[in-house]
Amino acid sequence: MLSKSSFSEEENINRKPFHSIWEILTLTVSELLIIKLWYSNIYKTESKLYFAMLFIALALITTICITDIWEHIVSNRLLLIGLCLGLLIIGIYFLADMKTAVGFLTGAAIGFVFCLLCFGMVYLATKGGLGAGDVKLCVLLGLIMTDKFVVKTLLYACIVSALYSIFMLIRKKLDRHSSFPFVPFIYIGMAITIILG
């Protein structure tokens, strides 16, 4: 959701990397998720392409999550880097194993269209209540993670953000017009998806 940073511009400029407990926690959880992915059945049963793309998605969402907490913005540069890495890996696998790459591209197209339709409609319906960066990130994740993972990830993200909203409304920390960053909830949704398999 579109919102202003809860930190001043001076705090953002002068902050030290990995100084916040949220940054350290996010990075620690990401490392544990990478280990979980490595030892899971995904690595053994799915193609190496699928594993590589999940790794890129996890690295991308971790980085964007940390910046979104501080700056309340999803960097177009980070999205472009994620897109380029994804396309590069798909291209390499397309040359090495065309059958796997074509199967992956089918799932990627479904995930892309799903995210574009769902989050594009939410963006239009809320008149910018959901930030454009959040929509672009979800569409990119749909492309990188394919339909196998992205539907569960975004479903968990929406459920957790709804529970957070209800909790904060009850505590009167938010009102109906308040906003908060959505990327951390996407990160939590991805973590739940990886943990549950």
Phi, psi and omega in degrees: 000144183288128179202163175276153179298141178277359178246147180289163180298323179295321178296321179294320181289318186270359183289150179265139178297144177059032179264337182272145177297328179292321178294314181296317179297316180298314180294322179295314178297321179298318177298318178295324178292324177296317177297318178299316177298317183298319183266004181274176178290342179302315182292327184274324187261324181273171179289161177294334178298314181297318178297315180298320181290323175295323177297316178297317180298319180293317178296318180295311183292328177295312181296314182291326178299314180296315180290327180291324177298319183278313191254348182056042177213143175259117186289127176295329179297316179295321177296319179294319177298316178298318179296315180296316178298316179299314180295322178297313181293320177298318178298316179297316179290330178296322177288324184277317185215089187296324182297314179296317182295319179294319176298320178294317182296328177297312178295324179294321179295318178296314178297320179298310181295317178303309182293321180297315180291310184296305185281334173295318178293321178296318179299315180290320183291325181269003179052049178091006178298324171264124185296151178297326177296322177296319179295314179298320178296315180297320179295318178295318177297323176300323179287317184281317187272347184063177183291341182297322187250326192291325181296313179295317181301311183286330175296312177298322179298316180293320179296314181294320179292326176294316178298319177299315180299314180298315179300315181288329175293319178297320179281357179062031174270340178231156168238184185296340183257002179287159178224161180207159181292139182267337184301319177301329178286327174296319177300314179296319177299320178292320178298316179298317181298317180292318182294317181282346177087000000 
